[in-house]
């Protein structure tokens, strides 16, 4: 900076200071906005390591004709220690959808039974066997007398097109729980 510019800057500062204008008067007002949400606390999943294992047993290939399934295997996803503030729980199910139908799960076994998918449904009396394919959800109320909630479910082997061939059945369904 040259000497002339330094002089002008110094003169301007002295003039402003001498006129009673403070630097704080030149400050911009600001505000801090703090937001958040209080959410219901989670329940405890009653499963070893968080896994619920469902064994469909042995299924005869010739029984899986087009649109047919094996016997249903009932099971539940049980929750306990739900806080009093939690009124209901929603489970959202995701997994690899079968090529034959988005509301069935792919048989992803290492040596898969051919033409066989996995069907999972809402096992409650009000659910009326509603399919719970990938992206589906199901909501249950928390029983405040026990602080528990339970998702009644059913699964089976299913063949959309028939022609099942021998092999293994295996699939994984992820469950994301949301508390209200």
PyMOL commands that place a pseudoatom at each C-alpha (Angstrom):
pseudoatom trace, name=CA, resn=UNK, resi=1, chain=A, elem=C, hetatm=0, pos=[0.000, 0.000, 0.000]
pseudoatom trace, name=CA, resn=UNK, resi=2, chain=A, elem=C, hetatm=0, pos=[1.437, 3.411, -0.829]
pseudoatom trace, name=CA, resn=UNK, resi=3, chain=A, elem=C, hetatm=0, pos=[1.789, 6.289, 1.633]
pseudoatom trace, name=CA, resn=UNK, resi=4, chain=A, elem=C, hetatm=0, pos=[-1.143, 8.260, 0.164]
pseudoatom trace, name=CA, resn=UNK, resi=5, chain=A, elem=C, hetatm=0, pos=[-3.562, 5.322, 0.676]
pseudoatom trace, name=CA, resn=UNK, resi=6, chain=A, elem=C, hetatm=0, pos=[-2.387, 4.797, 4.260]
pseudoatom trace, name=CA, resn=UNK, resi=7, chain=A, elem=C, hetatm=0, pos=[-2.950, 8.483, 4.998]
pseudoatom trace, name=CA, resn=UNK, resi=8, chain=A, elem=C, hetatm=0, pos=[-6.486, 8.434, 3.526]
pseudoatom trace, name=CA, resn=UNK, resi=9, chain=A, elem=C, hetatm=0, pos=[-7.418, 5.302, 5.516]
pseudoatom trace, name=CA, resn=UNK, resi=10, chain=A, elem=C, hetatm=0, pos=[-6.073, 6.794, 8.747]
pseudoatom trace, name=CA, resn=UNK, resi=11, chain=A, elem=C, hetatm=0, pos=[-7.877, 10.090, 8.131]
pseudoatom trace, name=CA, resn=UNK, resi=12, chain=A, elem=C, hetatm=0, pos=[-11.170, 8.301, 7.435]
pseudoatom trace, name=CA, resn=UNK, resi=13, chain=A, elem=C, hetatm=0, pos=[-10.900, 6.255, 10.639]
pseudoatom trace, name=CA, resn=UNK, resi=14, chain=A, elem=C, hetatm=0, pos=[-10.152, 9.353, 12.707]
pseudoatom trace, name=CA, resn=UNK, resi=15, chain=A, elem=C, hetatm=0, pos=[-13.019, 11.245, 11.101]
pseudoatom trace, name=CA, resn=UNK, resi=16, chain=A, elem=C, hetatm=0, pos=[-15.516, 8.463, 11.758]
pseudoatom trace, name=CA, resn=UNK, resi=17, chain=A, elem=C, hetatm=0, pos=[-14.286, 8.065, 15.324]
pseudoatom trace, name=CA, resn=UNK, resi=18, chain=A, elem=C, hetatm=0, pos=[-14.476, 11.774, 15.881]
pseudoatom trace, name=CA, resn=UNK, resi=19, chain=A, elem=C, hetatm=0, pos=[-18.078, 11.930, 14.665]
pseudoatom trace, name=CA, resn=UNK, resi=20, chain=A, elem=C, hetatm=0, pos=[-19.214, 9.523, 17.364]
pseudoatom trace, name=CA, resn=UNK, resi=21, chain=A, elem=C, hetatm=0, pos=[-19.899, 6.637, 15.010]
pseudoatom trace, name=CA, resn=UNK, resi=22, chain=A, elem=C, hetatm=0, pos=[-18.780, 3.446, 16.651]
pseudoatom trace, name=CA, resn=UNK, resi=23, chain=A, elem=C, hetatm=0, pos=[-17.732, 0.328, 14.840]
pseudoatom trace, name=CA, resn=UNK, resi=24, chain=A, elem=C, hetatm=0, pos=[-20.428, -1.641, 16.656]
pseudoatom trace, name=CA, resn=UNK, resi=25, chain=A, elem=C, hetatm=0, pos=[-23.032, 0.463, 14.900]
pseudoatom trace, name=CA, resn=UNK, resi=26, chain=A, elem=C, hetatm=0, pos=[-21.794, -1.034, 11.649]
pseudoatom trace, name=CA, resn=UNK, resi=27, chain=A, elem=C, hetatm=0, pos=[-22.334, -4.632, 12.852]
pseudoatom trace, name=CA, resn=UNK, resi=28, chain=A, elem=C, hetatm=0, pos=[-25.052, -6.777, 11.288]
pseudoatom trace, name=CA, resn=UNK, resi=29, chain=A, elem=C, hetatm=0, pos=[-27.639, -8.311, 13.630]
pseudoatom trace, name=CA, resn=UNK, resi=30, chain=A, elem=C, hetatm=0, pos=[-27.745, -12.102, 13.527]
pseudoatom trace, name=CA, resn=UNK, resi=31, chain=A, elem=C, hetatm=0, pos=[-29.793, -14.811, 15.141]
pseudoatom trace, name=CA, resn=UNK, resi=32, chain=A, elem=C, hetatm=0, pos=[-29.193, -18.398, 15.966]
pseudoatom trace, name=CA, resn=UNK, resi=33, chain=A, elem=C, hetatm=0, pos=[-32.127, -20.705, 15.330]
pseudoatom trace, name=CA, resn=UNK, resi=34, chain=A, elem=C, hetatm=0, pos=[-32.017, -23.976, 17.239]
pseudoatom trace, name=CA, resn=UNK, resi=35, chain=A, elem=C, hetatm=0, pos=[-34.484, -26.713, 16.348]
pseudoatom trace, name=CA, resn=UNK, resi=36, chain=A, elem=C, hetatm=0, pos=[-34.970, -30.368, 17.134]
pseudoatom trace, name=CA, resn=UNK, resi=37, chain=A, elem=C, hetatm=0, pos=[-37.469, -33.149, 17.570]
pseudoatom trace, name=CA, resn=UNK, resi=38, chain=A, elem=C, hetatm=0, pos=[-38.185, -35.349, 20.535]
pseudoatom trace, name=CA, resn=UNK, resi=39, chain=A, elem=C, hetatm=0, pos=[-38.816, -38.866, 19.273]
pseudoatom trace, name=CA, resn=UNK, resi=40, chain=A, elem=C, hetatm=0, pos=[-40.089, -41.944, 20.975]
pseudoatom trace, name=CA, resn=UNK, resi=41, chain=A, elem=C, hetatm=0, pos=[-37.355, -44.198, 22.305]
pseudoatom trace, name=CA, resn=UNK, resi=42, chain=A, elem=C, hetatm=0, pos=[-36.699, -47.600, 20.759]
pseudoatom trace, name=CA, resn=UNK, resi=43, chain=A, elem=C, hetatm=0, pos=[-37.870, -50.907, 22.130]
pseudoatom trace, name=CA, resn=UNK, resi=44, chain=A, elem=C, hetatm=0, pos=[-35.605, -53.940, 22.530]
pseudoatom trace, name=CA, resn=UNK, resi=45, chain=A, elem=C, hetatm=0, pos=[-35.741, -56.554, 19.750]
pseudoatom trace, name=CA, resn=UNK, resi=46, chain=A, elem=C, hetatm=0, pos=[-36.216, -59.981, 21.355]
pseudoatom trace, name=CA, resn=UNK, resi=47, chain=A, elem=C, hetatm=0, pos=[-33.976, -61.996, 19.035]
pseudoatom trace, name=CA, resn=UNK, resi=48, chain=A, elem=C, hetatm=0, pos=[-30.464, -63.334, 19.432]
pseudoatom trace, name=CA, resn=UNK, resi=49, chain=A, elem=C, hetatm=0, pos=[-28.220, -60.851, 17.642]
pseudoatom trace, name=CA, resn=UNK, resi=50, chain=A, elem=C, hetatm=0, pos=[-31.309, -59.225, 16.157]
pseudoatom trace, name=CA, resn=UNK, resi=51, chain=A, elem=C, hetatm=0, pos=[-31.910, -62.213, 13.862]
pseudoatom trace, name=CA, resn=UNK, resi=52, chain=A, elem=C, hetatm=0, pos=[-35.185, -64.111, 13.630]
pseudoatom trace, name=CA, resn=UNK, resi=53, chain=A, elem=C, hetatm=0, pos=[-34.620, -67.487, 11.959]
pseudoatom trace, name=CA, resn=UNK, resi=54, chain=A, elem=C, hetatm=0, pos=[-37.499, -69.126, 10.102]
pseudoatom trace, name=CA, resn=UNK, resi=55, chain=A, elem=C, hetatm=0, pos=[-37.131, -72.724, 8.912]
pseudoatom trace, name=CA, resn=UNK, resi=56, chain=A, elem=C, hetatm=0, pos=[-39.515, -73.616, 6.088]
pseudoatom trace, name=CA, resn=UNK, resi=57, chain=A, elem=C, hetatm=0, pos=[-38.566, -77.276, 6.386]
pseudoatom trace, name=CA, resn=UNK, resi=58, chain=A, elem=C, hetatm=0, pos=[-38.535, -79.664, 3.453]
pseudoatom trace, name=CA, resn=UNK, resi=59, chain=A, elem=C, hetatm=0, pos=[-40.862, -78.841, 0.583]
pseudoatom trace, name=CA, resn=UNK, resi=60, chain=A, elem=C, hetatm=0, pos=[-41.671, -81.343, -2.165]
pseudoatom trace, name=CA, resn=UNK, resi=61, chain=A, elem=C, hetatm=0, pos=[-40.847, -79.815, -5.574]
pseudoatom trace, name=CA, resn=UNK, resi=62, chain=A, elem=C, hetatm=0, pos=[-43.925, -81.352, -7.240]
pseudoatom trace, name=CA, resn=UNK, resi=63, chain=A, elem=C, hetatm=0, pos=[-46.243, -79.478, -4.819]
pseudoatom trace, name=CA, resn=UNK, resi=64, chain=A, elem=C, hetatm=0, pos=[-45.014, -76.085, -6.047]
pseudoatom trace, name=CA, resn=UNK, resi=65, chain=A, elem=C, hetatm=0, pos=[-47.153, -75.769, -9.147]
pseudoatom trace, name=CA, resn=UNK, resi=66, chain=A, elem=C, hetatm=0, pos=[-47.892, -72.369, -10.713]
pseudoatom trace, name=CA, resn=UNK, resi=67, chain=A, elem=C, hetatm=0, pos=[-49.261, -70.018, -8.029]
pseudoatom trace, name=CA, resn=UNK, resi=68, chain=A, elem=C, hetatm=0, pos=[-48.841, -72.581, -5.246]
pseudoatom trace, name=CA, resn=UNK, resi=69, chain=A, elem=C, hetatm=0, pos=[-46.922, -72.365, -2.011]
pseudoatom trace, name=CA, resn=UNK, resi=70, chain=A, elem=C, hetatm=0, pos=[-45.770, -74.598, 0.793]
pseudoatom trace, name=CA, resn=UNK, resi=71, chain=A, elem=C, hetatm=0, pos=[-47.440, -74.622, 4.199]
pseudoatom trace, name=CA, resn=UNK, resi=72, chain=A, elem=C, hetatm=0, pos=[-47.174, -71.358, 6.094]
pseudoatom trace, name=CA, resn=UNK, resi=73, chain=A, elem=C, hetatm=0, pos=[-44.576, -71.081, 8.836]
pseudoatom trace, name=CA, resn=UNK, resi=74, chain=A, elem=C, hetatm=0, pos=[-45.818, -68.654, 11.502]
pseudoatom trace, name=CA, resn=UNK, resi=75, chain=A, elem=C, hetatm=0, pos=[-43.327, -66.560, 13.455]
pseudoatom trace, name=CA, resn=UNK, resi=76, chain=A, elem=C, hetatm=0, pos=[-43.153, -63.162, 15.087]
pseudoatom trace, name=CA, resn=UNK, resi=77, chain=A, elem=C, hetatm=0, pos=[-40.822, -60.237, 15.506]
pseudoatom trace, name=CA, resn=UNK, resi=78, chain=A, elem=C, hetatm=0, pos=[-41.155, -59.417, 19.202]
pseudoatom trace, name=CA, resn=UNK, resi=79, chain=A, elem=C, hetatm=0, pos=[-40.195, -56.208, 20.963]
pseudoatom trace, name=CA, resn=UNK, resi=80, chain=A, elem=C, hetatm=0, pos=[-39.949, -55.575, 24.705]
pseudoatom trace, name=CA, resn=UNK, resi=81, chain=A, elem=C, hetatm=0, pos=[-39.007, -52.780, 27.097]
pseudoatom trace, name=CA, resn=UNK, resi=82, chain=A, elem=C, hetatm=0, pos=[-40.915, -50.239, 25.031]
pseudoatom trace, name=CA, resn=UNK, resi=83, chain=A, elem=C, hetatm=0, pos=[-41.002, -46.830, 26.742]
pseudoatom trace, name=CA, resn=UNK, resi=84, chain=A, elem=C, hetatm=0, pos=[-44.372, -45.597, 27.975]
pseudoatom trace, name=CA, resn=UNK, resi=85, chain=A, elem=C, hetatm=0, pos=[-44.153, -42.714, 25.480]
pseudoatom trace, name=CA, resn=UNK, resi=86, chain=A, elem=C, hetatm=0, pos=[-44.010, -45.138, 22.528]
pseudoatom trace, name=CA, resn=UNK, resi=87, chain=A, elem=C, hetatm=0, pos=[-47.534, -45.823, 21.296]
pseudoatom trace, name=CA, resn=UNK, resi=88, chain=A, elem=C, hetatm=0, pos=[-46.903, -47.790, 18.112]
pseudoatom trace, name=CA, resn=UNK, resi=89, chain=A, elem=C, hetatm=0, pos=[-44.094, -49.256, 16.047]
pseudoatom trace, name=CA, resn=UNK, resi=90, chain=A, elem=C, hetatm=0, pos=[-43.841, -49.470, 12.262]
pseudoatom trace, name=CA, resn=UNK, resi=91, chain=A, elem=C, hetatm=0, pos=[-41.673, -52.116, 10.607]
pseudoatom trace, name=CA, resn=UNK, resi=92, chain=A, elem=C, hetatm=0, pos=[-40.510, -51.458, 7.052]
pseudoatom trace, name=CA, resn=UNK, resi=93, chain=A, elem=C, hetatm=0, pos=[-39.340, -54.588, 5.244]
pseudoatom trace, name=CA, resn=UNK, resi=94, chain=A, elem=C, hetatm=0, pos=[-36.673, -54.534, 2.526]
pseudoatom trace, name=CA, resn=UNK, resi=95, chain=A, elem=C, hetatm=0, pos=[-34.824, -57.210, 0.633]
pseudoatom trace, name=CA, resn=UNK, resi=96, chain=A, elem=C, hetatm=0, pos=[-34.041, -58.403, -2.866]
pseudoatom trace, name=CA, resn=UNK, resi=97, chain=A, elem=C, hetatm=0, pos=[-37.297, -58.741, -4.768]
pseudoatom trace, name=CA, resn=UNK, resi=98, chain=A, elem=C, hetatm=0, pos=[-37.901, -61.827, -6.887]
pseudoatom trace, name=CA, resn=UNK, resi=99, chain=A, elem=C, hetatm=0, pos=[-37.730, -61.339, -10.649]
pseudoatom trace, name=CA, resn=UNK, resi=100, chain=A, elem=C, hetatm=0, pos=[-41.217, -62.827, -10.960]
pseudoatom trace, name=CA, resn=UNK, resi=101, chain=A, elem=C, hetatm=0, pos=[-42.945, -60.398, -8.569]
pseudoatom trace, name=CA, resn=UNK, resi=102, chain=A, elem=C, hetatm=0, pos=[-41.919, -57.322, -6.570]
pseudoatom trace, name=CA, resn=UNK, resi=103, chain=A, elem=C, hetatm=0, pos=[-43.931, -58.477, -3.549]
pseudoatom trace, name=CA, resn=UNK, resi=104, chain=A, elem=C, hetatm=0, pos=[-42.009, -61.760, -3.269]
pseudoatom trace, name=CA, resn=UNK, resi=105, chain=A, elem=C, hetatm=0, pos=[-38.397, -62.170, -2.154]
pseudoatom trace, name=CA, resn=UNK, resi=106, chain=A, elem=C, hetatm=0, pos=[-35.669, -63.734, -4.273]
pseudoatom trace, name=CA, resn=UNK, resi=107, chain=A, elem=C, hetatm=0, pos=[-34.399, -67.167, -3.323]
pseudoatom trace, name=CA, resn=UNK, resi=108, chain=A, elem=C, hetatm=0, pos=[-30.737, -66.238, -2.840]
pseudoatom trace, name=CA, resn=UNK, resi=109, chain=A, elem=C, hetatm=0, pos=[-29.400, -69.612, -1.671]
pseudoatom trace, name=CA, resn=UNK, resi=110, chain=A, elem=C, hetatm=0, pos=[-25.973, -70.712, -2.920]
pseudoatom trace, name=CA, resn=UNK, resi=111, chain=A, elem=C, hetatm=0, pos=[-27.609, -73.751, -4.583]
pseudoatom trace, name=CA, resn=UNK, resi=112, chain=A, elem=C, hetatm=0, pos=[-31.149, -72.403, -5.026]
pseudoatom trace, name=CA, resn=UNK, resi=113, chain=A, elem=C, hetatm=0, pos=[-34.273, -74.394, -5.700]
pseudoatom trace, name=CA, resn=UNK, resi=114, chain=A, elem=C, hetatm=0, pos=[-35.304, -73.337, -9.203]
pseudoatom trace, name=CA, resn=UNK, resi=115, chain=A, elem=C, hetatm=0, pos=[-38.515, -71.378, -9.836]
pseudoatom trace, name=CA, resn=UNK, resi=116, chain=A, elem=C, hetatm=0, pos=[-39.015, -70.830, -6.084]
pseudoatom trace, name=CA, resn=UNK, resi=117, chain=A, elem=C, hetatm=0, pos=[-39.503, -67.495, -4.358]
pseudoatom trace, name=CA, resn=UNK, resi=118, chain=A, elem=C, hetatm=0, pos=[-40.133, -66.561, -0.723]
pseudoatom trace, name=CA, resn=UNK, resi=119, chain=A, elem=C, hetatm=0, pos=[-43.487, -65.130, 0.291]
pseudoatom trace, name=CA, resn=UNK, resi=120, chain=A, elem=C, hetatm=0, pos=[-43.896, -63.240, 3.589]
pseudoatom trace, name=CA, resn=UNK, resi=121, chain=A, elem=C, hetatm=0, pos=[-47.243, -61.948, 4.814]
pseudoatom trace, name=CA, resn=UNK, resi=122, chain=A, elem=C, hetatm=0, pos=[-48.886, -60.112, 7.689]
pseudoatom trace, name=CA, resn=UNK, resi=123, chain=A, elem=C, hetatm=0, pos=[-49.992, -62.909, 10.010]
pseudoatom trace, name=CA, resn=UNK, resi=124, chain=A, elem=C, hetatm=0, pos=[-52.441, -60.847, 12.069]
pseudoatom trace, name=CA, resn=UNK, resi=125, chain=A, elem=C, hetatm=0, pos=[-56.162, -61.486, 11.808]
pseudoatom trace, name=CA, resn=UNK, resi=126, chain=A, elem=C, hetatm=0, pos=[-56.669, -57.962, 10.466]
pseudoatom trace, name=CA, resn=UNK, resi=127, chain=A, elem=C, hetatm=0, pos=[-53.781, -58.351, 7.972]
pseudoatom trace, name=CA, resn=UNK, resi=128, chain=A, elem=C, hetatm=0, pos=[-55.560, -61.131, 6.063]
pseudoatom trace, name=CA, resn=UNK, resi=129, chain=A, elem=C, hetatm=0, pos=[-52.281, -62.514, 4.645]
pseudoatom trace, name=CA, resn=UNK, resi=130, chain=A, elem=C, hetatm=0, pos=[-51.314, -59.183, 3.054]
pseudoatom trace, name=CA, resn=UNK, resi=131, chain=A, elem=C, hetatm=0, pos=[-48.007, -59.687, 1.248]
pseudoatom trace, name=CA, resn=UNK, resi=132, chain=A, elem=C, hetatm=0, pos=[-45.078, -57.829, 2.757]
pseudoatom trace, name=CA, resn=UNK, resi=133, chain=A, elem=C, hetatm=0, pos=[-42.681, -57.489, -0.156]
pseudoatom trace, name=CA, resn=UNK, resi=134, chain=A, elem=C, hetatm=0, pos=[-39.678, -55.175, -0.223]
pseudoatom trace, name=CA, resn=UNK, resi=135, chain=A, elem=C, hetatm=0, pos=[-40.732, -51.641, 0.733]
pseudoatom trace, name=CA, resn=UNK, resi=136, chain=A, elem=C, hetatm=0, pos=[-43.891, -52.768, 2.542]
pseudoatom trace, name=CA, resn=UNK, resi=137, chain=A, elem=C, hetatm=0, pos=[-44.623, -51.738, 6.081]
pseudoatom trace, name=CA, resn=UNK, resi=138, chain=A, elem=C, hetatm=0, pos=[-46.708, -52.929, 8.991]
pseudoatom trace, name=CA, resn=UNK, resi=139, chain=A, elem=C, hetatm=0, pos=[-47.689, -51.059, 12.168]
pseudoatom trace, name=CA, resn=UNK, resi=140, chain=A, elem=C, hetatm=0, pos=[-48.558, -52.552, 15.553]
pseudoatom trace, name=CA, resn=UNK, resi=141, chain=A, elem=C, hetatm=0, pos=[-49.591, -50.954, 18.831]
pseudoatom trace, name=CA, resn=UNK, resi=142, chain=A, elem=C, hetatm=0, pos=[-47.497, -51.187, 21.969]
pseudoatom trace, name=CA, resn=UNK, resi=143, chain=A, elem=C, hetatm=0, pos=[-49.279, -53.039, 24.784]
pseudoatom trace, name=CA, resn=UNK, resi=144, chain=A, elem=C, hetatm=0, pos=[-48.685, -50.658, 27.685]
pseudoatom trace, name=CA, resn=UNK, resi=145, chain=A, elem=C, hetatm=0, pos=[-49.649, -53.260, 30.284]
pseudoatom trace, name=CA, resn=UNK, resi=146, chain=A, elem=C, hetatm=0, pos=[-46.526, -55.239, 29.280]
pseudoatom trace, name=CA, resn=UNK, resi=147, chain=A, elem=C, hetatm=0, pos=[-44.512, -52.598, 27.350]
pseudoatom trace, name=CA, resn=UNK, resi=148, chain=A, elem=C, hetatm=0, pos=[-44.275, -55.071, 24.468]
pseudoatom trace, name=CA, resn=UNK, resi=149, chain=A, elem=C, hetatm=0, pos=[-45.169, -55.132, 20.783]
pseudoatom trace, name=CA, resn=UNK, resi=150, chain=A, elem=C, hetatm=0, pos=[-45.309, -58.071, 18.400]
pseudoatom trace, name=CA, resn=UNK, resi=151, chain=A, elem=C, hetatm=0, pos=[-45.415, -58.366, 14.623]
pseudoatom trace, name=CA, resn=UNK, resi=152, chain=A, elem=C, hetatm=0, pos=[-47.196, -61.629, 13.720]
pseudoatom trace, name=CA, resn=UNK, resi=153, chain=A, elem=C, hetatm=0, pos=[-45.777, -62.853, 10.412]
pseudoatom trace, name=CA, resn=UNK, resi=154, chain=A, elem=C, hetatm=0, pos=[-45.889, -65.898, 8.153]
pseudoatom trace, name=CA, resn=UNK, resi=155, chain=A, elem=C, hetatm=0, pos=[-43.547, -67.117, 5.421]
pseudoatom trace, name=CA, resn=UNK, resi=156, chain=A, elem=C, hetatm=0, pos=[-43.500, -69.920, 2.874]
pseudoatom trace, name=CA, resn=UNK, resi=157, chain=A, elem=C, hetatm=0, pos=[-41.875, -71.124, -0.310]
pseudoatom trace, name=CA, resn=UNK, resi=158, chain=A, elem=C, hetatm=0, pos=[-43.861, -70.024, -3.352]
pseudoatom trace, name=CA, resn=UNK, resi=159, chain=A, elem=C, hetatm=0, pos=[-43.670, -70.681, -7.086]
pseudoatom trace, name=CA, resn=UNK, resi=160, chain=A, elem=C, hetatm=0, pos=[-45.123, -68.083, -9.420]
pseudoatom trace, name=CA, resn=UNK, resi=161, chain=A, elem=C, hetatm=0, pos=[-44.748, -70.132, -12.602]
pseudoatom trace, name=CA, resn=UNK, resi=162, chain=A, elem=C, hetatm=0, pos=[-44.455, -73.688, -11.285]
pseudoatom trace, name=CA, resn=UNK, resi=163, chain=A, elem=C, hetatm=0, pos=[-41.778, -76.134, -12.372]
pseudoatom trace, name=CA, resn=UNK, resi=164, chain=A, elem=C, hetatm=0, pos=[-39.830, -76.006, -9.106]
pseudoatom trace, name=CA, resn=UNK, resi=165, chain=A, elem=C, hetatm=0, pos=[-36.561, -77.909, -9.048]
pseudoatom trace, name=CA, resn=UNK, resi=166, chain=A, elem=C, hetatm=0, pos=[-34.695, -79.229, -5.981]
pseudoatom trace, name=CA, resn=UNK, resi=167, chain=A, elem=C, hetatm=0, pos=[-32.300, -76.978, -4.098]
pseudoatom trace, name=CA, resn=UNK, resi=168, chain=A, elem=C, hetatm=0, pos=[-32.047, -74.749, -1.048]
pseudoatom trace, name=CA, resn=UNK, resi=169, chain=A, elem=C, hetatm=0, pos=[-34.240, -71.846, 0.008]
pseudoatom trace, name=CA, resn=UNK, resi=170, chain=A, elem=C, hetatm=0, pos=[-32.643, -68.824, 1.627]
pseudoatom trace, name=CA, resn=UNK, resi=171, chain=A, elem=C, hetatm=0, pos=[-33.415, -65.135, 1.772]
pseudoatom trace, name=CA, resn=UNK, resi=172, chain=A, elem=C, hetatm=0, pos=[-32.790, -62.182, 4.032]
pseudoatom trace, name=CA, resn=UNK, resi=173, chain=A, elem=C, hetatm=0, pos=[-35.340, -59.505, 4.851]
pseudoatom trace, name=CA, resn=UNK, resi=174, chain=A, elem=C, hetatm=0, pos=[-34.084, -56.377, 6.599]
pseudoatom trace, name=CA, resn=UNK, resi=175, chain=A, elem=C, hetatm=0, pos=[-36.425, -54.663, 9.053]
pseudoatom trace, name=CA, resn=UNK, resi=176, chain=A, elem=C, hetatm=0, pos=[-36.245, -50.958, 9.915]
pseudoatom trace, name=CA, resn=UNK, resi=177, chain=A, elem=C, hetatm=0, pos=[-38.290, -49.996, 12.985]
pseudoatom trace, name=CA, resn=UNK, resi=178, chain=A, elem=C, hetatm=0, pos=[-39.833, -46.556, 13.462]
pseudoatom trace, name=CA, resn=UNK, resi=179, chain=A, elem=C, hetatm=0, pos=[-41.277, -45.570, 16.830]
pseudoatom trace, name=CA, resn=UNK, resi=180, chain=A, elem=C, hetatm=0, pos=[-44.197, -43.215, 17.426]
for i in range(1, 180): cmd.bond("trace and resi %d" % i, "trace and resi %d" % (i + 1))
show_as sticks, trace
zoom trace
